Amino acid sequence: MNDAGEATSPPGRLSPAEWRRRALHMAPGLLPVVLWFVPHRVPISPILRGILLAAIVALTATAWFRWREVRRADDEDAAVNGRFASVFGYAGGVLVTLFLFPDRPECGFAMLGVLAFGDGSATLFGKLCAGTRLHAPLPWNREKSWAGLIACLLCGTTAAALCYRGESLNIEAVTPPADWGTAFAIGLSGALPAGLWESLRSRLNDNVRVALAAAIGVLTAHAVRVGGF
C-alpha cells in the first residue's frame, strides 16, 4: 500500500511502469473467477493443485523476469532482496493458504482477493487521489494516506467476499453456499487486519504482511461463522 510512485510520475497520475505493476499485482485475483465456471472437487485435487501451482509460477516468473519494467525507481523493492520478498512473498502466501487448507479453498481465494485487489488498489487510488483531502497522511504513518487505506478496505472486502461466495457455490463444495452477509463479514475480517498491518511502519515486505494478516483473519472468521476446522 505504498503510495509513493516513480519520481517521474506527477501527482494524481501513475507512470506506465506503475500501471503495469498494478496489473501484474491484480492478475492472480482473476484465478478464482475462472474457477466459478469450472466445477472442481473439494478438497482440491492434485490436478487442480498442479494447475494453480503452474498459474502462480507463471505469474511469479513474469514478475521476476520483467521486474525492471514494473519496479519503482525510489523504493526498496529495486534491490534483489526486495524483489525476492515482494514476488515470492505474494506467491508463497497464496499457495501456502490453499495447500494447507485444501478442503476450504474459499478461504484461500478470499485471502487472494484481499492481496490482489485490496493491496493492489491502495497504491492505485492513493496515487490518483493526490492533491485531494483523501490523500491526507495517516496519523501513525505519514508515508501512507487515507485514500490508500480506504481503498484497501473497500476493494479488499468486496473482492474477498466475491471470491469466497463464488467458490462456495461450487457444486462440489464441502460447506453450503455462503450468503452475502457471511461472505462480506469474512471478507472484512481479512481486509481490515491486512490493511491496518500494512499501513504500519515495518521492515517486513507488505505482500507478506497482507497475505499473513488476511489469511489469519479469513480463516478465523470462517471458523466462527461457518465452522468446519
N, C-alpha and C positions, 0 to 999 in steps of 0.2 A: 504494500500500500504506500509505496514511496512516491510522493507527489513530484519529486524532482525529475525533470526531463533533461534532455541534452542541452548544452549551453547554446546551441544554435536554434533551439525551438523557442519562439516568442511566447509570452504569456497568453493563455487562452487557446493555445494551439498545440498539437502534437506533431513531432517530427515524423517523417516517413519511417525511420527506424523504430520509433515508439509505437506507431500503428502496427508494424509487423510484429513487434514484441507482444502487444495486446492480443493480436490474432492468434499467435502461437500459444499464448498463455490460456486462451479460452477454448482452443480447438479440442482438447481432450474432453471437455464438458459435453461434447456432442455424442460421445460414445453411448451414454445411457439412452439418448433419444433414438439412436439407431436400433437399440435392443427393444424398444417399445413395439416394433413391428416384427420381431423375431422371437417366437415362443422358445423358451430355453429352460432346461432343467434346473431345479434348485434342490440341494446345494449345487452350485455351478459346477459343471462337468469339467474334466480335464481338457476337453476340446475347447470349451469356452474360455477356460483359463489361458490356454495357449493363444487363442485369438486376442484376448485382452492384453496378454503379455506382448504379443507381436505388435499390436497397435501402439501400446505405450512405448515400446522400444523404438519403433519407427519415429514417433514424435520426439522422443528423447534424443535420438540421433540427429534429427533435423535441427533441434535447438542447439545441440553441442557443436555441430559442424558449420552451422550458419550463425554462430554467436556474434561474429563481427558485424553482421547485418542488423542485429537487434539490440546489442548491448548499448548501455548509456555511456557517454564519454566521461561522466563525472561521478560515477558511483563505484562502490567496492566490487561489484559484480564483474568489472573489467578484468580483474585478476583471475588466474586459472582456478585458484581455490574457491573464489566466489562463484565462478561459473559451475564448478562441480557441485557445490552446495545448492545452488539455485535449480539446476537441471535435475540432479538425482534426488534432491530433497522432495521435489514435486512428484517425480515418478515413483519413488520409494514409498511415499505416504499413501498414494493411491493403491499400489499393488499390495502393500502390507495389510491395509484395511480389508480389501476384497478377499485376499487369500487366507487371512486369519479367521474371517467370518464368512465362509462360502455359502452358508445357509441364510445369510442376511445381506444379500447384495444390495438391497435398497439402502442400507446404511452406508456402504462403501460409495455408492453413487451419489448419495446426498452429500457426503463429505467432498466428493469430487465437484459437485455443484458449487459449494462454498469456495473451494480453492480456485476453480476455473473462472467463475463468473463474479463471485464476491470479491475476492482479492484482485481479480483481473479488472474489475470495473472501478476499483478505488483510484488507481492512477489515472484512468481514463477521465473520470468525472472530476477528480481533484485538479487535473491539469486544465480541463476545459472550463472549469469554474473560476479560474484565476482572475482576480480583479473584482470578484463579487463578494458579498457578505459570507456566502457559504465557504469561501476559501480561507476564512479566519482560522488561525492555528489552534490546535488543541492545547488546553492548559498544561497538560502533562508531557507534551512533546510538540514543540513549535515547528518541527520539521514535517509534521502531519497536519492535515486540515480536516475540518468538519465535513467538507464535501466528500473527501475520500472515505471517512468513516461511515457516513450516512449511506453512501453508495454501496459500500461493502455490506452493510447490514441489510439494506433493501434488496439488492440484487442477489446477495448470497442466500438470504432466506427464501426468496422466490425460486431461485434455481434449485436449491436443495429440496424444497417442497415438491417441485415438479418432478425432479429425478426420483425422489422417494415414492411418491404416489404412482408415477408411471411404472416403476419397477414392481410395485406391489400389485399392479393389475395384471402382471404376467400370469397366464393361466396355470402355470406350474409352481407358483409361489407357495411357500410354506405357510405364511400367515394370510389372513383375509385381506382383501383390498383396503387400503387406508382411506379414511375420509379426509376431506380437505383440512379440517381442524387439526387432526393428528399430524398430517403432513406439514402444515405450516408451523405447528408447535415444535416438531422435530427439526425443521429447517432453521428456525430461530435459535434453537438450542445449540446448533452447530455454528451459525453465523455470528452470534453475539460474542461468545468467548474468543472465537477466531479473530474477529475484528478488533476487540479490545486488546488482546495479547499482541497482535501485530502492530497496534498503534503505540506500544510501549518501546522505549529505547532498549535495544538488545543486540548482542553480537551474533545471536543465533539467526540464521537465514530466515527470511519471512515465509518462504514456502514451507519450511519445516515447521515453523510455529503455527501457521494457519492450518496445515494438514493435521498436526497433532491435536490442536485445540478443537477443530471441527470434528475429528473422529471421536474424541472423548465425549464431546457434547452430544453428538448424534446418537452414539451407542448408549449413553446414559439415558437420554430421553426415550429412546426406543424401548429400553428395558422397563422404564417406568410406565410408559403409555401402552405398550403392546405386550411386553414380557417376552419370554422365549429364550432367555440366556441362562 
